[in-house]
Amino acid sequence: MTQTDPLDHPLDASLFNDLHEGTLADRMGIEFLEAGPERVVGRMPVEGNTQPYGLLHGGASAVLAETLGSVGAAVHAGPDRIAVGIELNATHHRSATSGHVTGIATRLHGGRSLATYDIEISDDQGRRVCTARLTCMLRDR
């Protein structure tokens, strides 16, 4: 019988919804759908996260991207370590005016001191709204 590392498998995403209660992610309406070290999926409403023209605010996309990538990095790091974002870049491809946007963070690199995630954010029609990349530093608590 082979023993597997529990962090190699997706975790119950509701744990992360509870963990983020009262944080910026909670205030922006981010909901975690899937969470693991390789991939994190979450969604966020457009309503309430717009700029004055009624378009999804680019900063809201950045918050979604950093939140999803940071959760993946934290799961990768393990329970006795923390992940802190050190670089985020984002390219905004199109606007969203209603519904939800969904982000999928996929691990590109997972080392002992750094983890990097590619985050694709799409609208309800599956059209790419934003592409981002986040690098997190992993450190002891």
Rosetta blueprint (number, residue, H / E / L):
1 M L
2 T L
3 Q L
4 T L
5 D L
6 P H
7 L H
8 D H
9 H L
10 P L
11 L E
12 D L
13 A L
14 S H
15 L H
16 F H
17 N H
18 D H
19 L H
20 H L
21 E L
22 G L
23 T L
24 L H
25 A H
26 D H
27 R H
28 M L
29 G L
30 I L
31 E E
32 F E
33 L E
34 E E
35 A E
36 G L
37 P L
38 E L
39 R E
40 V E
41 V E
42 G E
43 R E
44 M E
45 P E
46 V L
47 E L
48 G L
49 N L
50 T E
51 Q L
52 P L
53 Y L
54 G L
55 L L
56 L E
57 H L
58 G H
59 G H
60 A H
61 S H
62 A H
63 V H
64 L H
65 A H
66 E H
67 T H
68 L H
69 G H
70 S H
71 V H
72 G H
73 A H
74 A H
75 V H
76 H H
77 A H
78 G L
79 P L
80 D L
81 R E
82 I E
83 A E
84 V E
85 G E
86 I E
87 E E
88 L E
89 N E
90 A E
91 T E
92 H E
93 H L
94 R L
95 S L
96 A L
97 T L
98 S L
99 G L
100 H E
101 V E
102 T E
103 G E
104 I E
105 A E
106 T E
107 R E
108 L E
109 H E
110 G E
111 G L
112 R L
113 S L
114 L E
115 A E
116 T E
117 Y E
118 D E
119 I E
120 E E
121 I E
122 S E
123 D L
124 D L
125 Q L
126 G L
127 R L
128 R E
129 V E
130 C E
131 T E
132 A E
133 R E
134 L E
135 T E
136 C E
137 M E
138 L E
139 R E
140 D E
141 R L
